[in-house]
């Protein structure tokens, strides 16, 4: 099957140094891990990069498409593909940060993007996963998603004692390339813990399962510096 590699990265606006300002060094390790994951993804020799992230609705984003960091105080337009005109469809935050990460590397192949609504599950996820593999003969997938937002009293969702165990289970699934564990994530619990990556990770898992073969996972980063879990990982198909 065409899917040959995948990477998982989070999408906090503070990942962009211009947005983070004086606190940018606090996420240097996360930024470096994301860069390493994207570099490893592109080293698989793809003919297409598929970018997946959460958004207001489920479906493929028509090209050209552009994201903006203006809502976070920086007048920076981020086109889906390098060199693309700054116009077209509007990218949600997850895909904007994914496009920003890709722009930090020399991406010389087409980039396609799909957004996934938070309540997408079951057949909707499987359909998206099947279509990922139709985008080329050597497809790589960059899945953008945050973990829980309930890791501490200052977290966006305040403290929830279930959050750390949830994030640790996702980290273990990403490290072990365990598609079944990701597909078993409970949508209701994920919503309660304000997880932004559940549906995106499940698209990755369904696509990997459909591709078949033996997958090897590598967890590059797992922290929760602002009460939100950030996970970075790569999957490689044997």
N, C-alpha and C positions, 0 to 999 in steps of 0.2 A: 504494500500500500504506500501511497505517496508521503505520508507524514513520517519524517525521519528524525526530528528532534523538536524539543520544546523547552521553553524557559518560563519561569514564574517570577514576576516582580510586583512590588506594591506601587501605589500611585499617590502618595502624599504630595501636595503642592510644594512643600518645603524641600522636596528632592531637588528642585531647581534652585541653584545658588542665588539667582537674582530675586527669587521670591523669599528665600530664607534670610537673606541679608546677613546680619552679624552672627546669626546662629547657624549659618551654613556648615561650619566645621563639625557641628554635632552629628550631622548625617554623612560625614565623609566615608565612614565604613560602609554604610548602606549604599551610597552612590557608587563606590568602588565595586561592591558585590554585584550591583545591577549591571555595571559596565562589563564585568567579567562574564556574567550570564549571557548578555547579548553577544559578546565576542565569541563565546563558545557556540551559541546558536548559529551565528553566521558562518562559523568554521565548518559547519556540516555541508556547505556547498549547495544551498537551496536555489531553486529557480523562482520561488515565491515565499514571501513572509506574510503570514496571517496574524493580525493583531486582534486580540479579543479582550473586551473589558465590559464592565457594567455600564448601563445607560438607561435612559427613560423608556426605551422600548427594545424589542428584540428584532434583529434583522441586520442585513449587510448595509454598510454605509456607502453610498455612491461616491465615486471619485470624479473630480477632485473634492477634497474635504480638508478643513482646517480647524484647529483648536486654538483657543486663546487663553492666556494667563492673566488677562486684564481683570477678571473678577478677584484675583488674588494680588492685585496691586502692581502688576508688571505689564507693560504694553508690549507683549511679545506674542506674535502669531506663530503657530506651529503647524505647518502643512503635513498631511499624512505621508507624503513622499517627498524626499529632498528635491529641491528645484521646481516643485509644483507651485503654480500660482496660489497666492493667499486668497482663496475664494472657495465657493462651493458649499457642500454640506458642513454642518457644525459638529465637531467632535465633542463627545462628553469628556469629563476630566480624565477618566481612566485611559481613553485612547489618545488624548492629548499628551499625557505623560509617556505613554508608550511610543508615540511618534517622536517625542523629544529624546527619549533614550536611543531610538534608532538613528536619529540625526547625528548623534555623537560618534557614529561609526559609518564606515563607507558601505552603504547599502546600495547595491547596483542591480537589484532585481525588483520586480513589482511588489508593492505592499498593499494588501487588502485588509479591510477592517470590518469587524462585526461587533455590534453591541448587544448585550444580554440584559434584559430586565431582571430585577431582583427576584421576581416570583416565577421565573422560567424554570420548568422542571420536566422530568419524564420525556415524553415524545418530542417536545420542543428542543430540549438539549440534544437528544440523539440526532434530530434532523440537522441542527447546526453542525454537530460533529461530523456527520456524513458529508456535508457540503465543504468542510475544511479540506478534506482530501481531494476534492474535485478541482481545487484551485491551481494545481500544477502537478508535475511528476516528482518533484522533490520539495515538499512543503515543510516549512518550520513554523512553529506556533509560539507567539509571545503572549502569554496570559497575564493580564494586569489585574491584581486584586489584593485588598487588605484583609487582614484577619479581624479578630474581634476588636471592638472599640470600648471595652469594658475592663481594662486592666489597671485598676486603681481609682482612687477617689477623684483624681483630676482628669480622668478619661472622659471623652465626649459622652459616653453612655454610663458614666459613673462606674462604680465597682460591682462586678458580678462574679461570685466565687466559681462559677462554671467556666469562665472565660479562659483561664490558663490551661485547663485540661483540654478544652476544645482546640486551642492553638497548638498545643503539644501533639495532639492527634493528627492535625493537619501537617505539622512539621515532619512527623514520622512517616506519614503517607507520601509526602513529597520526597523525602530522603530515600524511601524504599520503592519509589515509582509504583505505589500501590493504588491502581486505578479503582479497585473495588472499594477501598476505604474512602476515597474522595466521593465516589458515587453514593455512598451510604450517608453522607452528611445530611442532617435533618434541616430542611428549609425553614421550619418554624423556629427551631432553636437558633439557627444562624441569624434569622431576622431579629430575634430577641437580643442577641449579642452584637447586633449591628455589624455583621460581617459583610464586607463589600465584595468578597472574592468567591463566595460559595458557588454561584452559577458558572462563573468563569472557569474555576478549577474543574467543575464537572464537565464542561465542554472539553477541556484538555483530557480528562480521564476517559470520556467516551470516545474521543478521537484516537487516543492511544490504544484503547481496547479494539476499536475497529481496524486499526492498522495491523494489529497482531504483532508477533515477535516478542523477544525479550527486551524489556526496557530497564535501563539503569538510571537511578536517581542520585542526585548530589545536592544536599542542602548547603547553600553557601552563606546564609544569613538568617537569623531569627532573633529579633529584639522587639521591645515595645516601649520605646523611649518617651512617648507622649500618651501612654495608655492605649495605644493602637498597635496591634501586632503587625510587623512587617516581615515577610518571608521572601527569600530569594532562593530559587532552585533551578536546576537543569535536569532534563530527561533526555536520554540518548537511546535510540533504538538499535539493538544489536543486529 
